[in-house]
Amino acid sequence: MSHRVPGRNTVAEPAVTITHVVQHMEDAVVPAETDRAERRSQLVAWMAGEVETEVTDLFGNPALAEVPLPSRPQAARTARQLIRTVLGGQWCIADHVTDDAVLLGSELVANVVQHTGARVLGLRMRQRAGWIRIEVRDPSRGLPCLMPQSETALQGRGLYLVNQLSDRWGVDLLPRGKATWFEMRVTTGDG
């Protein structure tokens, strides 16, 4: 059960729209001189996995700047791909840490999609000596709530997993929304 905070959607949304994200994806996958119908057809082929393109080429690199994602269920899949690409491919973080971070990042994105009503969310990743940090931003100022879990619960385990698998996590209130984040320690052998 989600708790609705009165007035939480009064925060200004980012200027990036779903149309902007789709256009960015189209530009990355298909040459600009291709006609619109062919562009759509090739984009659908990419989404179906028939065309290989680096996910950071399509959406941006969350290790360099915040990556806007449309607040749709598919955003969790995109976030998983982006996190795995950065942690495993760029930062060379150990597989077990990468797997946990991919799961937790996906859970944070799913929470935004399910509970905030936002149109767009942002994914950002940072690395500093011995730590990685993944944050998901949204325009809602409603705070996520860690609820007690029963063994048979089928939903509501996202923050529970974040609490159990990360070394620390929290929420930073921003002038326009919030950033929910988690951090994990990485040792020298991890990255």
Buried (B, 14 or more C-beta within 10 A) or exposed (E): EEEEEEEBBEBEBBEBBBEBBEEBBBBBBBEEEBEEEEBBEBBEEBEEEEEEEEBBEBBBBBBEEBBBBBBBEEBBEBBBBBBBBBBBEBBEBBEEBBBBBBBBBBBBBBBBBBBBBBBBBBBBBEBEEEEBBBBBBBBBBBEBEEEEBEEEEEEBEBBBBBBEBBEEBEBEEEEBBBBBBBBBEBEEEBB
